[in-house]
Amino acid sequence: MIPHLDDVTVVADHHYNSAAFDVLPAGARTPVMRVHKDHVFTSRHP
């Protein structure tokens, strides 16, 4: 379960055919969540 987050940092990791976004609590080095997209960020694919 993800704890209640009041302050987060989102780190984007873009590649040619994919993008990933890590969500880190304030001051943490380990992400609590990663969102991954198989297509580039500007594509119309979900």
C-alpha distances in whole Angstrom, upper triangle without the diagonal:
4,6,9,12,15,17,16,18,19,21,22,24,27,29,32,30,26,24,20,18,16,14,14,14,17,19,17,18,15,13,9,10,14,16,19,22,25,27,29,27,30,31,31,28,25
4,7,8,12,13,12,15,15,17,20,21,24,27,30,28,25,22,18,16,13,11,11,10,14,16,14,15,13,10,7,8,12,14,17,21,24,26,27,25,28,29,29,27,24
4,6,10,12,12,15,16,19,21,23,26,29,32,31,27,24,21,18,15,12,11,9,12,14,13,15,13,12,9,11,15,17,20,24,27,29,29,27,30,31,32,30,27
4,7,9,10,14,15,19,21,24,27,30,33,32,28,25,22,18,16,13,12,9,12,15,14,17,16,14,11,12,16,18,21,24,28,30,30,27,30,31,31,30,27
4,6,7,10,12,16,18,21,24,27,31,30,26,23,20,16,14,10,9,7,8,12,12,15,14,12,10,11,15,16,20,23,26,28,27,25,27,29,29,29,25
4,7,10,13,16,19,23,25,29,32,32,28,24,21,18,16,12,11,8,8,12,13,16,16,14,13,15,17,19,22,25,28,30,29,26,28,30,31,30,27
4,7,10,13,17,20,23,26,30,30,26,22,20,16,14,10,9,6,5,9,11,14,14,13,12,14,16,18,21,23,27,28,27,24,26,29,30,29,27
4,7,10,13,16,19,23,26,26,22,19,16,12,10,7,5,5,5,9,9,11,12,10,10,11,13,14,18,20,24,25,23,21,23,26,27,26,24
4,6,10,13,16,20,23,23,20,16,14,10,8,6,5,6,6,9,9,10,11,9,11,11,12,13,16,18,22,23,21,18,21,24,25,25,23
4,7,10,13,16,19,20,16,13,10,6,6,5,6,9,10,12,11,12,12,9,11,10,9,10,13,15,18,19,17,15,18,20,22,21,19
4,7,10,13,17,17,14,11,8,6,5,7,8,11,12,13,12,11,11,9,12,11,9,10,12,14,17,17,16,14,17,19,21,21,19
4,6,10,13,14,11,7,6,5,7,9,11,15,16,17,16,14,14,12,14,12,10,10,10,11,14,14,12,10,13,16,18,18,17
4,7,10,11,9,6,5,6,8,11,13,17,19,19,17,15,15,13,15,13,10,10,9,10,12,12,11,10,14,16,18,18,17
4,7,8,6,4,6,9,11,15,17,21,22,23,21,19,18,16,19,16,13,12,10,10,10,10,8,8,11,13,16,15,16
4,6,5,6,9,12,14,18,20,24,25,26,24,21,21,19,21,19,15,14,11,10,10,9,7,9,12,13,16,15,16
4,6,8,11,15,18,21,24,27,29,29,28,25,24,22,25,22,18,16,13,11,10,8,6,9,11,11,15,14,16
4,7,11,14,17,21,23,27,29,30,28,26,24,22,24,20,17,15,11,9,6,5,5,9,11,10,13,12,13
4,7,10,14,17,20,24,26,27,25,22,21,18,20,17,13,11,7,6,4,5,5,7,10,10,13,11,11
4,7,10,13,16,20,22,23,21,20,18,16,17,14,10,8,6,5,7,7,6,6,10,11,13,12,12
4,7,10,13,17,19,20,18,16,15,12,13,10,7,6,4,6,9,10,10,9,13,14,16,14,13
4,7,10,13,15,17,15,14,13,10,11,8,6,5,6,9,12,13,12,11,14,16,17,16,14
4,6,10,12,14,12,10,9,6,8,6,4,7,9,12,15,16,16,14,18,20,21,20,18
4,7,10,12,10,10,9,5,6,5,6,8,11,14,18,19,19,17,20,22,23,22,19
4,6,8,6,7,6,4,6,7,9,12,15,18,21,23,22,20,23,25,27,26,23
4,6,5,8,8,7,7,10,12,15,18,21,25,26,25,23,26,28,29,28,26
4,6,9,10,10,11,13,15,18,21,24,27,28,27,25,28,30,31,31,28
4,7,9,11,12,15,17,20,22,25,28,30,29,26,30,32,34,33,31
4,6,7,9,12,14,17,20,23,26,28,27,25,29,31,32,31,29
4,7,10,12,13,17,19,22,24,26,25,24,28,30,31,30,28
4,7,9,10,14,16,20,22,24,24,23,27,28,30,28,26
4,5,7,11,13,17,19,22,21,20,24,25,27,25,22
4,7,10,13,17,20,22,23,21,25,26,27,25,22
4,7,10,13,16,19,19,18,21,22,23,21,18
4,6,10,13,15,16,15,18,19,20,18,16
4,7,10,12,13,12,15,16,17,15,12
4,7,9,10,10,14,14,15,12,10
4,6,7,7,11,10,11,9,7
4,7,9,11,10,11,9,9
4,6,8,6,9,7,8
4,6,6,9,9,10
4,6,8,9,9
4,7,9,10
4,5,8
4,6
4
